[in-house]
């Protein structure tokens, strides 16, 4: 069950963290909008890879989930704040 939970965290949680980081970076990078989106999208592959590595390197499945939820919440608040400022 622990491996299944980690796999779900890696696939689903990693995707959510990567998508949120892409959206936040695309809105914050100081360049042309098309270039910002392309740069943020390319960086999202690194973010997703790091999230997957984190999930399987964490001591327990709970630590893996917490390690994805906390950055996800912070990125979500950052995205909301950047949208409100624009």
N, C-alpha and C positions, 0 to 999 in steps of 0.2 A: 504494500500500500504506500510505503514511503517513496518508492521509486516512481509509482504512478503520480503521486502528488508533486514530486519534483519535475516530472515530465510535463505535467499540466502547467506548473509554474514557469518552466523554461519556455514552453511554446506560447502560452497565453499571456502570462505576466511579462515575459521578455518582449513580446510584441507590443503590449500596451506601453511599457516604459520607452521602447524605441519610437513608437508613434508620437507619444507626448514630447519626447525630446526633439523629434523632428519638427513638430509644430512650433515649439517654443523657440528653437534655434532659427527657424525660417522667419519668425517674426522679429527676432532680435539682431540678427547679423546685419552689420552696416554695409550692405551692398545692394546692387540691383535686385529686385524681387525674384527674378528668374534664377539669378546666380545664388541667392540666399537659399532658395528651395533646393536647388541641385546640391549645394554644399551640405545642407542639413540632411538631405536624403542619403548622401554618401556617408556622412558621419553616423547615421542611424544603424548602418551595418555593424560598425564597431560597437555601438551601444548594445545592440542585440546580442552580439557575440560575448561581450562582457557579462551581460545578464545571464546568459546560459552557463557560462563558466562559473559565475557566482552561485547559481542554484545548485550545481552539482559539487561545488567545493564547500558549501555551508555544512556546518556540523549536523544540523537536523533539518527536517522539512519545514518546521516552523520558522527557523532562522532564515531559510531560503525565501519563504513567503514574506516575512517581515522585511527582508532585504530588498524585496521588489515593491512592496506596498509603500514603504516610506519614501523612496525616491519618486514613485508614481504620484503620491499625494503632493509632494513638493513641486514636481514638474507641473501638475495640474493647477496648483495655486499660482505658480509663476505664469502659466499660460493665461489664466483668467486675469491676472494683474496686468499682463502685457496687452491683452485685448481691451481692458478697461482704460488703459492709458492712451491707446491709439484713437 
